[in-house]
Every structure is written in C-alpha cells, then in structure tokens.
Amino acid sequence: MKQIVKTYLRELPVGAIGYVVGYDKIFKGYQGKLLAMGLTPGTRFIVIRQACKNWPVILEINGNLIKLSQPEADALCIEEDE
C-alpha cells in the first residue's frame, strides 16, 4: 500500500506534478473557495509558478490556469506525484 505523505504547495518546485489530498485545519476558511475553484481531493495539478513577494501561485488543472494567494496555497495539503 502506498504511503501518503502530506506536504505544502510551497515545497514543490515549478514543473512538479501533484494531487490535492485535503485541507489544512488552520486555514479551514479557505476550503469553500478552493472547492469552488475545482481543487477537490484527488485533483491533479502542475505547478506553473511559485509565489514570491505578492505574486500568486499558479497551477495548471485540466488545461486551465488557477491563481492562488499564499494563504490559499497554504490551505492545501498535497502529495507530489513521483
């Protein structure tokens, strides 16, 4: 059985592929917005740009680009695809 290792989006390099596995309890207020963006558990994504200063994190999901603020990105618990 594959062991799930939860990590944060900010730990992945640009070009990395990952999956959403859940949401951080500390940032629970962002869960509804993330669900509305299509970031449900099991969603596959590619990191297009990492956040720096006030720039958003950009993910590609099914050919669409999604921008996340740093708190929104921190609310995601993800798993990197190997």
PDB file of N, CA, C and O in Angstrom:
ATOM      1  N   MET A   1       0.837  -1.180   0.000  1.00  0.00           N
ATOM      2  CA  MET A   1       0.000   0.000   0.000  1.00  0.00           C
ATOM      3  C   MET A   1       0.884   1.247   0.000  1.00  0.00           C
ATOM      4  O   MET A   1       1.862   1.322   0.744  1.00  0.00           O
ATOM      5  N   LYS A   2       0.534   2.222  -0.839  1.00  0.00           N
ATOM      6  CA  LYS A   2       1.316   3.444  -0.967  1.00  0.00           C
ATOM      7  C   LYS A   2       1.086   4.348   0.237  1.00  0.00           C
ATOM      8  O   LYS A   2      -0.055   4.578   0.637  1.00  0.00           O
ATOM      9  N   GLN A   3       2.162   4.856   0.809  1.00  0.00           N
ATOM     10  CA  GLN A   3       2.062   5.747   1.946  1.00  0.00           C
ATOM     11  C   GLN A   3       1.832   7.172   1.443  1.00  0.00           C
ATOM     12  O   GLN A   3       2.547   7.648   0.561  1.00  0.00           O
ATOM     13  N   ILE A   4       0.833   7.846   2.009  1.00  0.00           N
ATOM     14  CA  ILE A   4       0.529   9.219   1.628  1.00  0.00           C
ATOM     15  C   ILE A   4       1.372  10.157   2.487  1.00  0.00           C
ATOM     16  O   ILE A   4       1.326  10.103   3.716  1.00  0.00           O
ATOM     17  N   VAL A   5       2.132  11.007   1.831  1.00  0.00           N
ATOM     18  CA  VAL A   5       2.950  11.995   2.518  1.00  0.00           C
ATOM     19  C   VAL A   5       2.347  13.357   2.217  1.00  0.00           C
ATOM     20  O   VAL A   5       2.395  13.823   1.078  1.00  0.00           O
ATOM     21  N   LYS A   6       1.780  13.996   3.234  1.00  0.00           N
ATOM     22  CA  LYS A   6       1.184  15.309   3.037  1.00  0.00           C
ATOM     23  C   LYS A   6       2.261  16.375   3.117  1.00  0.00           C
ATOM     24  O   LYS A   6       3.146  16.322   3.971  1.00  0.00           O
ATOM     25  N   THR A   7       2.174  17.332   2.228  1.00  0.00           N
ATOM     26  CA  THR A   7       3.132  18.416   2.195  1.00  0.00           C
ATOM     27  C   THR A   7       2.387  19.677   1.777  1.00  0.00           C
ATOM     28  O   THR A   7       1.180  19.648   1.538  1.00  0.00           O
ATOM     29  N   TYR A   8       3.109  20.769   1.695  1.00  0.00           N
ATOM     30  CA  TYR A   8       2.503  22.036   1.287  1.00  0.00           C
ATOM     31  C   TYR A   8       2.950  22.391  -0.121  1.00  0.00           C
ATOM     32  O   TYR A   8       4.040  22.023  -0.560  1.00  0.00           O
ATOM     33  N   LEU A   9       2.089  23.110  -0.812  1.00  0.00           N
ATOM     34  CA  LEU A   9       2.346  23.505  -2.184  1.00  0.00           C
ATOM     35  C   LEU A   9       3.646  24.293  -2.314  1.00  0.00           C
ATOM     36  O   LEU A   9       4.360  24.146  -3.306  1.00  0.00           O
ATOM     37  N   ARG A  10       3.958  25.122  -1.331  1.00  0.00           N
ATOM     38  CA  ARG A  10       5.170  25.958  -1.400  1.00  0.00           C
ATOM     39  C   ARG A  10       6.451  25.126  -1.430  1.00  0.00           C
ATOM     40  O   ARG A  10       7.511  25.653  -1.769  1.00  0.00           O
ATOM     41  N   GLU A  11       6.380  23.845  -1.086  1.00  0.00           N
ATOM     42  CA  GLU A  11       7.547  22.975  -1.064  1.00  0.00           C
ATOM     43  C   GLU A  11       7.835  22.334  -2.422  1.00  0.00           C
ATOM     44  O   GLU A  11       8.875  21.699  -2.591  1.00  0.00           O
ATOM     45  N   LEU A  12       6.932  22.490  -3.389  1.00  0.00           N
ATOM     46  CA  LEU A  12       7.128  21.881  -4.701  1.00  0.00           C
ATOM     47  C   LEU A  12       7.806  22.853  -5.657  1.00  0.00           C
ATOM     48  O   LEU A  12       7.513  24.048  -5.628  1.00  0.00           O
ATOM     49  N   PRO A  13       8.701  22.367  -6.498  1.00  0.00           N
ATOM     50  CA  PRO A  13       9.336  23.239  -7.486  1.00  0.00           C
ATOM     51  C   PRO A  13       8.416  23.466  -8.678  1.00  0.00           C
ATOM     52  O   PRO A  13       7.452  22.727  -8.881  1.00  0.00           O
ATOM     53  N   VAL A  14       8.717  24.484  -9.455  1.00  0.00           N
ATOM     54  CA  VAL A  14       7.987  24.743 -10.694  1.00  0.00           C
ATOM     55  C   VAL A  14       8.129  23.522 -11.597  1.00  0.00           C
ATOM     56  O   VAL A  14       9.221  22.970 -11.737  1.00  0.00           O
ATOM     57  N   GLY A  15       7.033  23.108 -12.203  1.00  0.00           N
ATOM     58  CA  GLY A  15       7.028  21.931 -13.071  1.00  0.00           C
ATOM     59  C   GLY A  15       6.630  20.645 -12.368  1.00  0.00           C
ATOM     60  O   GLY A  15       6.384  19.630 -13.018  1.00  0.00           O
ATOM     61  N   ALA A  16       6.565  20.682 -11.043  1.00  0.00           N
ATOM     62  CA  ALA A  16       6.201  19.481 -10.293  1.00  0.00           C
ATOM     63  C   ALA A  16       4.717  19.162 -10.499  1.00  0.00           C
ATOM     64  O   ALA A  16       3.896  20.056 -10.704  1.00  0.00           O
ATOM     65  N   ILE A  17       4.402  17.890 -10.441  1.00  0.00           N
ATOM     66  CA  ILE A  17       3.028  17.419 -10.566  1.00  0.00           C
ATOM     67  C   ILE A  17       2.600  16.894  -9.206  1.00  0.00           C
ATOM     68  O   ILE A  17       3.363  16.202  -8.531  1.00  0.00           O
ATOM     69  N   GLY A  18       1.391  17.220  -8.812  1.00  0.00           N
ATOM     70  CA  GLY A  18       0.904  16.780  -7.514  1.00  0.00           C
ATOM     71  C   GLY A  18      -0.597  16.553  -7.522  1.00  0.00           C
ATOM     72  O   GLY A  18      -1.275  16.766  -8.527  1.00  0.00           O
ATOM     73  N   TYR A  19      -1.093  16.114  -6.377  1.00  0.00           N
ATOM     74  CA  TYR A  19      -2.512  15.843  -6.179  1.00  0.00           C
ATOM     75  C   TYR A  19      -2.961  16.503  -4.877  1.00  0.00           C
ATOM     76  O   TYR A  19      -2.213  16.538  -3.900  1.00  0.00           O
ATOM     77  N   VAL A  20      -4.173  17.018  -4.872  1.00  0.00           N
ATOM     78  CA  VAL A  20      -4.760  17.545  -3.643  1.00  0.00           C
ATOM     79  C   VAL A  20      -5.200  16.351  -2.802  1.00  0.00           C
ATOM     80  O   VAL A  20      -5.885  15.457  -3.300  1.00  0.00           O
ATOM     81  N   VAL A  21      -4.808  16.334  -1.521  1.00  0.00           N
ATOM     82  CA  VAL A  21      -5.238  15.251  -0.630  1.00  0.00           C
ATOM     83  C   VAL A  21      -6.129  15.759   0.498  1.00  0.00           C
ATOM     84  O   VAL A  21      -6.741  14.958   1.205  1.00  0.00           O
ATOM     85  N   GLY A  22      -6.212  17.070   0.677  1.00  0.00           N
ATOM     86  CA  GLY A  22      -7.067  17.611   1.728  1.00  0.00           C
ATOM     87  C   GLY A  22      -6.772  19.073   1.982  1.00  0.00           C
ATOM     88  O   GLY A  22      -6.169  19.762   1.159  1.00  0.00           O
ATOM     89  N   TYR A  23      -7.214  19.531   3.148  1.00  0.00           N
ATOM     90  CA  TYR A  23      -7.086  20.936   3.510  1.00  0.00           C
ATOM     91  C   TYR A  23      -6.552  21.055   4.927  1.00  0.00           C
ATOM     92  O   TYR A  23      -6.914  20.266   5.800  1.00  0.00           O
ATOM     93  N   ASP A  24      -5.698  22.030   5.155  1.00  0.00           N
ATOM     94  CA  ASP A  24      -5.125  22.274   6.473  1.00  0.00           C
ATOM     95  C   ASP A  24      -6.191  22.858   7.388  1.00  0.00           C
ATOM     96  O   ASP A  24      -6.878  23.807   7.010  1.00  0.00           O
ATOM     97  N   LYS A  25      -6.335  22.310   8.571  1.00  0.00           N
ATOM     98  CA  LYS A  25      -7.376  22.763   9.504  1.00  0.00           C
ATOM     99  C   LYS A  25      -7.207  24.219   9.914  1.00  0.00           C
ATOM    100  O   LYS A  25      -8.196  24.908  10.164  1.00  0.00           O
ATOM    101  N   ILE A  26      -5.978  24.693   9.987  1.00  0.00           N
ATOM    102  CA  ILE A  26      -5.722  26.073  10.393  1.00  0.00           C
ATOM    103  C   ILE A  26      -6.327  27.051   9.384  1.00  0.00           C
ATOM    104  O   ILE A  26      -6.784  28.128   9.764  1.00  0.00           O
ATOM    105  N   PHE A  27      -6.331  26.686   8.113  1.00  0.00           N
ATOM    106  CA  PHE A  27      -6.819  27.554   7.042  1.00  0.00           C
ATOM    107  C   PHE A  27      -8.200  27.126   6.553  1.00  0.00           C
ATOM    108  O   PHE A  27      -8.520  27.325   5.381  1.00  0.00           O
ATOM    109  N   LYS A  28      -9.022  26.544   7.418  1.00  0.00           N
ATOM    110  CA  LYS A  28     -10.310  25.975   7.020  1.00  0.00           C
ATOM    111  C   LYS A  28     -11.220  26.983   6.327  1.00  0.00           C
ATOM    112  O   LYS A  28     -12.056  26.585   5.514  1.00  0.00           O
ATOM    113  N   GLY A  29     -11.085  28.276   6.622  1.00  0.00           N
ATOM    114  CA  GLY A  29     -11.919  29.286   5.988  1.00  0.00           C
ATOM    115  C   GLY A  29     -11.769  29.347   4.480  1.00  0.00           C
ATOM    116  O   GLY A  29     -12.653  29.869   3.800  1.00  0.00           O
ATOM    117  N   TYR A  30     -10.676  28.831   3.937  1.00  0.00           N
ATOM    118  CA  TYR A  30     -10.434  28.854   2.502  1.00  0.00           C
ATOM    119  C   TYR A  30     -11.000  27.625   1.785  1.00  0.00           C
ATOM    120  O   TYR A  30     -11.013  27.576   0.555  1.00  0.00           O
ATOM    121  N   GLN A  31     -11.457  26.655   2.534  1.00  0.00           N
ATOM    122  CA  GLN A  31     -11.883  25.390   1.934  1.00  0.00           C
ATOM    123  C   GLN A  31     -12.988  25.584   0.891  1.00  0.00           C
ATOM    124  O   GLN A  31     -12.912  24.995  -0.188  1.00  0.00           O
ATOM    125  N   GLY A  32     -13.994  26.380   1.180  1.00  0.00           N
ATOM    126  CA  GLY A  32     -15.092  26.593   0.239  1.00  0.00           C
ATOM    127  C   GLY A  32     -14.624  27.214  -1.065  1.00  0.00           C
ATOM    128  O   GLY A  32     -15.059  26.803  -2.141  1.00  0.00           O
ATOM    129  N   LYS A  33     -13.747  28.193  -0.977  1.00  0.00           N
ATOM    130  CA  LYS A  33     -13.218  28.853  -2.179  1.00  0.00           C
ATOM    131  C   LYS A  33     -12.400  27.864  -3.007  1.00  0.00           C
ATOM    132  O   LYS A  33     -12.513  27.834  -4.232  1.00  0.00           O
ATOM    133  N   LEU A  34     -11.576  27.056  -2.338  1.00  0.00           N
ATOM    134  CA  LEU A  34     -10.753  26.075  -3.055  1.00  0.00           C
ATOM    135  C   LEU A  34     -11.623  25.027  -3.745  1.00  0.00           C
ATOM    136  O   LEU A  34     -11.330  24.613  -4.867  1.00  0.00           O
ATOM    137  N   LEU A  35     -12.686  24.601  -3.078  1.00  0.00           N
ATOM    138  CA  LEU A  35     -13.610  23.641  -3.687  1.00  0.00           C
ATOM    139  C   LEU A  35     -14.271  24.261  -4.922  1.00  0.00           C
ATOM    140  O   LEU A  35     -14.425  23.595  -5.946  1.00  0.00           O
ATOM    141  N   ALA A  36     -14.663  25.538  -4.822  1.00  0.00           N
ATOM    142  CA  ALA A  36     -15.294  26.228  -5.945  1.00  0.00           C
ATOM    143  C   ALA A  36     -14.336  26.365  -7.130  1.00  0.00           C
ATOM    144  O   ALA A  36     -14.771  26.402  -8.281  1.00  0.00           O
ATOM    145  N   MET A  37     -13.028  26.440  -6.847  1.00  0.00           N
ATOM    146  CA  MET A  37     -12.020  26.531  -7.918  1.00  0.00           C
ATOM    147  C   MET A  37     -11.749  25.169  -8.551  1.00  0.00           C
ATOM    148  O   MET A  37     -11.022  25.086  -9.541  1.00  0.00           O
ATOM    149  N   GLY A  38     -12.319  24.108  -7.999  1.00  0.00           N
ATOM    150  CA  GLY A  38     -12.092  22.770  -8.535  1.00  0.00           C
ATOM    151  C   GLY A  38     -10.964  22.019  -7.862  1.00  0.00           C
ATOM    152  O   GLY A  38     -10.563  20.955  -8.333  1.00  0.00           O
ATOM    153  N   LEU A  39     -10.442  22.556  -6.761  1.00  0.00           N
ATOM    154  CA  LEU A  39      -9.333  21.904  -6.050  1.00  0.00           C
ATOM    155  C   LEU A  39      -9.881  20.931  -4.999  1.00  0.00           C
ATOM    156  O   LEU A  39      -9.729  21.139  -3.796  1.00  0.00           O
ATOM    157  N   THR A  40     -10.511  19.877  -5.483  1.00  0.00           N
ATOM    158  CA  THR A  40     -11.072  18.848  -4.625  1.00  0.00           C
ATOM    159  C   THR A  40     -10.046  17.745  -4.409  1.00  0.00           C
ATOM    160  O   THR A  40      -9.141  17.587  -5.229  1.00  0.00           O
ATOM    161  N   PRO A  41     -10.162  16.978  -3.333  1.00  0.00           N
ATOM    162  CA  PRO A  41      -9.222  15.869  -3.133  1.00  0.00           C
ATOM    163  C   PRO A  41      -9.179  14.950  -4.358  1.00  0.00           C
ATOM    164  O   PRO A  41     -10.212  14.556  -4.899  1.00  0.00           O
ATOM    165  N   GLY A  42      -7.965  14.624  -4.775  1.00  0.00           N
ATOM    166  CA  GLY A  42      -7.751  13.783  -5.944  1.00  0.00           C
ATOM    167  C   GLY A  42      -7.442  14.568  -7.207  1.00  0.00           C
ATOM    168  O   GLY A  42      -7.056  13.984  -8.218  1.00  0.00           O
ATOM    169  N   THR A  43      -7.608  15.894  -7.162  1.00  0.00           N
ATOM    170  CA  THR A  43      -7.336  16.729  -8.332  1.00  0.00           C
ATOM    171  C   THR A  43      -5.840  16.770  -8.619  1.00  0.00           C
ATOM    172  O   THR A  43      -5.032  17.023  -7.725  1.00  0.00           O
ATOM    173  N   ARG A  44      -5.479  16.517  -9.882  1.00  0.00           N
ATOM    174  CA  ARG A  44      -4.082  16.549 -10.326  1.00  0.00           C
ATOM    175  C   ARG A  44      -3.765  17.947 -10.819  1.00  0.00           C
ATOM    176  O   ARG A  44      -4.597  18.581 -11.469  1.00  0.00           O
ATOM    177  N   PHE A  45      -2.564  18.434 -10.515  1.00  0.00           N
ATOM    178  CA  PHE A  45      -2.159  19.767 -10.951  1.00  0.00           C
ATOM    179  C   PHE A  45      -0.676  19.788 -11.291  1.00  0.00           C
ATOM    180  O   PHE A  45       0.079  18.892 -10.913  1.00  0.00           O
ATOM    181  N   ILE A  46      -0.274  20.840 -12.019  1.00  0.00           N
ATOM    182  CA  ILE A  46       1.129  21.106 -12.327  1.00  0.00           C
ATOM    183  C   ILE A  46       1.439  22.501 -11.807  1.00  0.00           C
ATOM    184  O   ILE A  46       0.672  23.435 -12.039  1.00  0.00           O
ATOM    185  N   VAL A  47       2.554  22.647 -11.110  1.00  0.00           N
ATOM    186  CA  VAL A  47       2.972  23.951 -10.599  1.00  0.00           C
ATOM    187  C   VAL A  47       3.586  24.742 -11.754  1.00  0.00           C
ATOM    188  O   VAL A  47       4.594  24.332 -12.329  1.00  0.00           O
ATOM    189  N   ILE A  48       2.970  25.879 -12.088  1.00  0.00           N
ATOM    190  CA  ILE A  48       3.450  26.726 -13.179  1.00  0.00           C
ATOM    191  C   ILE A  48       4.346  27.834 -12.631  1.00  0.00           C
ATOM    192  O   ILE A  48       5.381  28.147 -13.219  1.00  0.00           O
ATOM    193  N   ARG A  49       3.952  28.422 -11.515  1.00  0.00           N
ATOM    194  CA  ARG A  49       4.761  29.478 -10.891  1.00  0.00           C
ATOM    195  C   ARG A  49       4.579  29.420  -9.385  1.00  0.00           C
ATOM    196  O   ARG A  49       3.462  29.252  -8.894  1.00  0.00           O
ATOM    197  N   GLN A  50       5.671  29.559  -8.657  1.00  0.00           N
ATOM    198  CA  GLN A  50       5.620  29.621  -7.203  1.00  0.00           C
ATOM    199  C   GLN A  50       5.475  31.074  -6.767  1.00  0.00           C
ATOM    200  O   GLN A  50       5.850  31.995  -7.494  1.00  0.00           O
ATOM    201  N   ALA A  51       4.933  31.263  -5.585  1.00  0.00           N
ATOM    202  CA  ALA A  51       4.725  32.606  -5.057  1.00  0.00           C
ATOM    203  C   ALA A  51       6.048  33.226  -4.617  1.00  0.00           C
ATOM    204  O   ALA A  51       6.928  32.549  -4.087  1.00  0.00           O
ATOM    205  N   CYS A  52       6.162  34.514  -4.848  1.00  0.00           N
ATOM    206  CA  CYS A  52       7.276  35.290  -4.321  1.00  0.00           C
ATOM    207  C   CYS A  52       6.741  36.698  -4.083  1.00  0.00           C
ATOM    208  O   CYS A  52       6.073  37.272  -4.942  1.00  0.00           O
ATOM    209  N   LYS A  53       7.036  37.232  -2.938  1.00  0.00           N
ATOM    210  CA  LYS A  53       6.508  38.539  -2.520  1.00  0.00           C
ATOM    211  C   LYS A  53       4.993  38.521  -2.610  1.00  0.00           C
ATOM    212  O   LYS A  53       4.354  37.722  -1.926  1.00  0.00           O
ATOM    213  N   ASN A  54       4.397  39.376  -3.433  1.00  0.00           N
ATOM    214  CA  ASN A  54       2.938  39.443  -3.545  1.00  0.00           C
ATOM    215  C   ASN A  54       2.391  38.739  -4.783  1.00  0.00           C
ATOM    216  O   ASN A  54       1.221  38.910  -5.127  1.00  0.00           O
ATOM    217  N   TRP A  55       3.217  37.957  -5.447  1.00  0.00           N
ATOM    218  CA  TRP A  55       2.778  37.240  -6.636  1.00  0.00           C
ATOM    219  C   TRP A  55       2.037  35.971  -6.228  1.00  0.00           C
ATOM    220  O   TRP A  55       2.391  35.346  -5.228  1.00  0.00           O
ATOM    221  N   PRO A  56       1.016  35.582  -6.985  1.00  0.00           N
ATOM    222  CA  PRO A  56       0.272  34.367  -6.642  1.00  0.00           C
ATOM    223  C   PRO A  56       0.983  33.094  -7.123  1.00  0.00           C
ATOM    224  O   PRO A  56       1.859  33.135  -7.987  1.00  0.00           O
ATOM    225  N   VAL A  57       0.585  31.990  -6.546  1.00  0.00           N
ATOM    226  CA  VAL A  57       0.980  30.670  -7.041  1.00  0.00           C
ATOM    227  C   VAL A  57       0.065  30.385  -8.230  1.00  0.00           C
ATOM    228  O   VAL A  57      -1.132  30.664  -8.169  1.00  0.00           O
ATOM    229  N   ILE A  58       0.614  29.837  -9.304  1.00  0.00           N
ATOM    230  CA  ILE A  58      -0.217  29.486 -10.455  1.00  0.00           C
ATOM    231  C   ILE A  58      -0.105  27.986 -10.696  1.00  0.00           C
ATOM    232  O   ILE A  58       0.990  27.430 -10.787  1.00  0.00           O
ATOM    233  N   LEU A  59      -1.270  27.345 -10.798  1.00  0.00           N
ATOM    234  CA  LEU A  59      -1.355  25.913 -11.065  1.00  0.00           C
ATOM    235  C   LEU A  59      -2.095  25.697 -12.375  1.00  0.00           C
ATOM    236  O   LEU A  59      -2.972  26.478 -12.743  1.00  0.00           O
ATOM    237  N   GLU A  60      -1.733  24.636 -13.069  1.00  0.00           N
ATOM    238  CA  GLU A  60      -2.494  24.212 -14.245  1.00  0.00           C
ATOM    239  C   GLU A  60      -3.311  22.996 -13.849  1.00  0.00           C
ATOM    240  O   GLU A  60      -2.781  22.002 -13.351  1.00  0.00           O
ATOM    241  N   ILE A  61      -4.612  23.096 -14.083  1.00  0.00           N
ATOM    242  CA  ILE A  61      -5.519  21.994 -13.775  1.00  0.00           C
ATOM    243  C   ILE A  61      -6.394  21.761 -15.002  1.00  0.00           C
ATOM    244  O   ILE A  61      -7.174  22.631 -15.389  1.00  0.00           O
ATOM    245  N   ASN A  62      -6.265  20.601 -15.605  1.00  0.00           N
ATOM    246  CA  ASN A  62      -7.045  20.257 -16.800  1.00  0.00           C
ATOM    247  C   ASN A  62      -6.954  21.330 -17.879  1.00  0.00           C
ATOM    248  O   ASN A  62      -7.962  21.658 -18.505  1.00  0.00           O
ATOM    249  N   GLY A  63      -5.777  21.876 -18.106  1.00  0.00           N
ATOM    250  CA  GLY A  63      -5.574  22.865 -19.132  1.00  0.00           C
ATOM    251  C   GLY A  63      -5.936  24.289 -18.742  1.00  0.00           C
ATOM    252  O   GLY A  63      -5.756  25.209 -19.540  1.00  0.00           O
ATOM    253  N   ASN A  64      -6.445  24.487 -17.529  1.00  0.00           N
ATOM    254  CA  ASN A  64      -6.809  25.818 -17.036  1.00  0.00           C
ATOM    255  C   ASN A  64      -5.789  26.294 -16.014  1.00  0.00           C
ATOM    256  O   ASN A  64      -5.279  25.503 -15.220  1.00  0.00           O
ATOM    257  N   LEU A  65      -5.492  27.596 -16.036  1.00  0.00           N
ATOM    258  CA  LEU A  65      -4.587  28.172 -15.046  1.00  0.00           C
ATOM    259  C   LEU A  65      -5.388  28.729 -13.880  1.00  0.00           C
ATOM    260  O   LEU A  65      -6.375  29.439 -14.071  1.00  0.00           O
ATOM    261  N   ILE A  66      -4.952  28.401 -12.674  1.00  0.00           N
ATOM    262  CA  ILE A  66      -5.616  28.860 -11.456  1.00  0.00           C
ATOM    263  C   ILE A  66      -4.598  29.624 -10.626  1.00  0.00           C
ATOM    264  O   ILE A  66      -3.495  29.133 -10.385  1.00  0.00           O
ATOM    265  N   LYS A  67      -4.964  30.821 -10.188  1.00  0.00           N
ATOM    266  CA  LYS A  67      -4.092  31.640  -9.343  1.00  0.00           C
ATOM    267  C   LYS A  67      -4.537  31.494  -7.897  1.00  0.00           C
ATOM    268  O   LYS A  67      -5.724  31.586  -7.587  1.00  0.00           O
ATOM    269  N   LEU A  68      -3.568  31.266  -7.015  1.00  0.00           N
ATOM    270  CA  LEU A  68      -3.838  31.139  -5.586  1.00  0.00           C
ATOM    271  C   LEU A  68      -2.968  32.118  -4.812  1.00  0.00           C
ATOM    272  O   LEU A  68      -1.773  32.246  -5.079  1.00  0.00           O
ATOM    273  N   SER A  69      -3.571  32.804  -3.859  1.00  0.00           N
ATOM    274  CA  SER A  69      -2.777  33.628  -2.945  1.00  0.00           C
ATOM    275  C   SER A  69      -1.992  32.690  -2.045  1.00  0.00           C
ATOM    276  O   SER A  69      -2.288  31.496  -1.993  1.00  0.00           O
ATOM    277  N   GLN A  70      -1.004  33.206  -1.342  1.00  0.00           N
ATOM    278  CA  GLN A  70      -0.202  32.343  -0.471  1.00  0.00           C
ATOM    279  C   GLN A  70      -1.053  31.679   0.623  1.00  0.00           C
ATOM    280  O   GLN A  70      -0.856  30.492   0.880  1.00  0.00           O
ATOM    281  N   PRO A  71      -1.999  32.390   1.287  1.00  0.00           N
ATOM    282  CA  PRO A  71      -2.836  31.691   2.273  1.00  0.00           C
ATOM    283  C   PRO A  71      -3.703  30.595   1.650  1.00  0.00           C
ATOM    284  O   PRO A  71      -3.906  29.549   2.267  1.00  0.00           O
ATOM    285  N   GLU A  72      -4.214  30.819   0.442  1.00  0.00           N
ATOM    286  CA  GLU A  72      -4.991  29.781  -0.227  1.00  0.00           C
ATOM    287  C   GLU A  72      -4.119  28.572  -0.529  1.00  0.00           C
ATOM    288  O   GLU A  72      -4.535  27.431  -0.327  1.00  0.00           O
ATOM    289  N   ALA A  73      -2.903  28.827  -1.017  1.00  0.00           N
ATOM    290  CA  ALA A  73      -1.973  27.733  -1.316  1.00  0.00           C
ATOM    291  C   ALA A  73      -1.606  26.969  -0.044  1.00  0.00           C
ATOM    292  O   ALA A  73      -1.492  25.744  -0.062  1.00  0.00           O
ATOM    293  N   ASP A  74      -1.422  27.695   1.054  1.00  0.00           N
ATOM    294  CA  ASP A  74      -1.073  27.044   2.320  1.00  0.00           C
ATOM    295  C   ASP A  74      -2.224  26.219   2.879  1.00  0.00           C
ATOM    296  O   ASP A  74      -2.001  25.322   3.692  1.00  0.00           O
ATOM    297  N   ALA A  75      -3.440  26.508   2.458  1.00  0.00           N
ATOM    298  CA  ALA A  75      -4.608  25.757   2.938  1.00  0.00           C
ATOM    299  C   ALA A  75      -4.693  24.364   2.309  1.00  0.00           C
ATOM    300  O   ALA A  75      -5.415  23.502   2.811  1.00  0.00           O
ATOM    301  N   LEU A  76      -3.962  24.140   1.215  1.00  0.00           N
ATOM    302  CA  LEU A  76      -3.981  22.847   0.549  1.00  0.00           C
ATOM    303  C   LEU A  76      -2.963  21.885   1.147  1.00  0.00           C
ATOM    304  O   LEU A  76      -1.811  22.250   1.383  1.00  0.00           O
ATOM    305  N   CYS A  77      -3.397  20.664   1.388  1.00  0.00           N
ATOM    306  CA  CYS A  77      -2.468  19.570   1.708  1.00  0.00           C
ATOM    307  C   CYS A  77      -2.372  18.769   0.416  1.00  0.00           C
ATOM    308  O   CYS A  77      -3.382  18.340  -0.142  1.00  0.00           O
ATOM    309  N   ILE A  78      -1.153  18.575  -0.044  1.00  0.00           N
ATOM    310  CA  ILE A  78      -0.967  17.934  -1.339  1.00  0.00           C
ATOM    311  C   ILE A  78       0.032  16.799  -1.234  1.00  0.00           C
ATOM    312  O   ILE A  78       0.736  16.647  -0.237  1.00  0.00           O
ATOM    313  N   GLU A  79       0.070  16.011  -2.293  1.00  0.00           N
ATOM    314  CA  GLU A  79       1.041  14.916  -2.413  1.00  0.00           C
ATOM    315  C   GLU A  79       1.704  15.063  -3.771  1.00  0.00           C
ATOM    316  O   GLU A  79       1.024  15.208  -4.787  1.00  0.00           O
ATOM    317  N   GLU A  80       3.031  15.026  -3.791  1.00  0.00           N
ATOM    318  CA  GLU A  80       3.754  15.109  -5.061  1.00  0.00           C
ATOM    319  C   GLU A  80       3.689  13.783  -5.786  1.00  0.00           C
ATOM    320  O   GLU A  80       3.847  12.721  -5.184  1.00  0.00           O
ATOM    321  N   ASP A  81       3.454  13.855  -7.092  1.00  0.00           N
ATOM    322  CA  ASP A  81       3.441  12.647  -7.933  1.00  0.00           C
ATOM    323  C   ASP A  81       4.885  12.245  -8.198  1.00  0.00           C
ATOM    324  O   ASP A  81       5.717  13.091  -8.524  1.00  0.00           O
ATOM    325  N   GLU A  82       5.180  10.982  -8.061  1.00  0.00           N
ATOM    326  CA  GLU A  82       6.556  10.505  -8.231  1.00  0.00           C
ATOM    327  C   GLU A  82       6.815   9.990  -9.609  1.00  0.00           C
ATOM    328  O   GLU A  82       7.926   9.554  -9.907  1.00  0.00           O
TER     329      GLU A  82
END
